[in-house]
């Protein structure tokens, strides 16, 4: 299955309730149009128990952290505020009739913790699918500033930002902390709804497999009776 496209970078505010031990997301926002995306994951090393001159047991390495690189067609003021937690203010500038929106970056800025999602377009056997990826906990870094002047030909220059991928503070029933969710769809609109729901637009609930099996069996019985 080959990746042939990328779209819909989304970020949401992340909040962890220390009493309920639950993570919630809010205010999902699409931050520009996707140009590039990569995630480099760091795992702990495998640990081995040696016995009788050989390996008797192996403890496999597990997720530790990751580095995310996101490139977009633009890094708007709204996106900068979302990613970096900078302050926005309105100012009056002599000679300009309308108030100017200004971003203020200080040495006290702390980039917020976010949830982040993106959609990969896939092709397999001439069929197009959409893989929606949700990273449960991300903190972005202050990006570098770089630009070149316009020459005889246009050279498109697009911004990119890096961040740290972490595991969620919320644990499942086995005490494990998720760091990524993903699902694949045949329609991009469904993939977007999935990301928006993870980002706080709606509640995601887990299907009871036993109930689903009973419902499926009943549906088959009804079909046989009406055949």
N, C-alpha and C positions, 0 to 999 in steps of 0.2 A: 504494500500500500504506500503510494508516493504522496508526499505533501506538495501541493501545487498552488496553494494560496494561503492568505492570512487576513483576518479581519476582526473588528469589534473588540479592541482592548478596553476592558472595563475595570474600574476600581470602586471599592466600597469601604466605608468606615468600619473598623474592627473594634469590637468591645467585648471584654471578658468580665463576667460577673463572678466575683470571688466567692459569693455565698452559694449560688446555684451551680457554679462550675460550668456555666454555659457560655458559648460564644455567640454573639449576634452581629449581624452586618446591617448597615443602613446607608441610604443615599447612594445607590449605584449610579455611576456616571461613566459614559463612554468618553475616553480621553484621546481624541484625535482618531486618525485612521492608521491602521497597522502597516508598518514597512518591514520590520524584522522582529524576531523573537527567538531567544535561546535561554535554556536553563541548564546550568552545570551543577550537578548534584555531588555532594561529598558524603560518602558512607564511612562508617567506622570499619576498622580492619577486622578480618576474621580472627577468631581466637580458637586455639587448638589444645585439646587435652591429649598428651602423649602417654601411651601405656604399651608395655611389651614391645618397645622399640618402634612404635608406629602411632599414627593418629587414631585415637579411639573415639573421640567426640569432637564436633566442630560447632562453634557458635558463630553463625553467620553475621557479617557486618550489617548495620542498619543505618537508616537515614540520620544524618547529623545536621546538615544545612545545605544551602544551595545559593548560587548566584544567578540572578535574572538580568538579562539585557533586553530592553524594550526600545525599539525604534519606531517613531511615528512621523506622520507628515508634518506635524507641528507640535510644539509644546506651549499651549495657550496659557494665559494667566490663570484661568480656572484650573487647568491641569497642574500647573506649578504649585498652586495653593493646595490642591489635593495631595500631590506627591510629597511636597516638602514642608508644608505647614507654614509657609511664609505669610506675612500680613499684607492685606490689601487695603488701600486707602484712596480716597478721592482728594485731589489737590487742584488748586487754581494756579495756573501758570500765566504770567504776564504775556499778553499778545495772543493768547488762545482763548476763544470765547467760551468753549465748553469745558467743564471739569475733566481732568485727566485721571484715569485709573492707574495707580502706581503699585507695584509690588515692592515690599520692603524686606530684604534679607538681612538678618542680623546674626551675630555670633551666638545668640541664644536660641536660634531656631532648632527645633527637634522634629525631624520628619515623622509623621504619624504612622501608626501601624494600620495596614490595609489588607483587604482581600483583593485578589487580582485574577481576572479571567481573560481568556482570548480564544478565538476560534481558528482552527486549522482546516483548510479545505483539502480533502483527500481524493485520490482517484485509484480505484481498484477494478480491474476488468471493465474499463470504460464506464464505471458507475461513480458518480460524485457523491461524497459523504462529507459531513462536517463534524470534526472532533472538538468538543468544547472542553476546555481545561480550566479548572478553578484551583488556584493556589491559596491555601487557607490563611496564611499569614506572611505578609511581605512588608519590608521597610526599604524605601528607596533612598539613594545617596544623592548628594548635591552633584549635578552633572557638570562636566567641563564645558567651557565656552570656547567655540572655535568657528571661524567663518573665513571665506576667501572672497575677494572682490570679483565682480562680473567681468569676464573676458569676452573674446570674440564669439565663443559658443557658450550656451547655457550649461552650467554644471549644477545639478540639483543637490542641495545640501539639506539633509534632514537631521533632526535632533535625536539623540538616544540617551537613555538613562539606565543606570544599573541599580539593582537592589538585592537585598538579602532575603532568601526564602527560608522560613522557619516552620516548625511544626505548630499546629494549633494548641492553645492552652487547654482546650476541651478534650477529654479522653472518652473513648468508647467503653462499653461494658467490660472489656478485657484490659482496660488501662492503657490502651494504645492511642497515640495522638496522631490524627491524620494531617498530612501536609499537602495533599493534592486529591481532588476529585475530578473525574472526567467521564464523559458519555459521548457516544457517536450518534448522529442523526442524519436523516436523508434530506432535511430541509434546514437551511441556515437560520430561518426564523425560529425554529424550535430550539436550535442550539443557543440562540440569543436569549430566549425565554428561560432556558435552563440556567444560564449565567446570571441573568437578572434575578431569578429566584434565589440562587445561592447568595447573591449580593444584597438580599433583603427585601425584594419586591413582593415576595410571597413565601408561604411556609412549605417546605419540602418535608414529606412524610415517607417513612419506609413502608413498603408493601409487605403484608403478612403472607409469606409463601404458602402456609397451610390453608389460609382462607382462599387464596388465589387458586390453589389446587382444587378445593371443593367447588368453587364457582365454575371452574373449567369443566369439571366432571358433570355438574348439573347441566351446563350448556350442551354438552355432548349428548346427554340423555334426552333433553328436549328436542334436539335435532333428529335423533333416532325416532322419537315418537311421532314427529311431524313428517318424517320421510315416507 
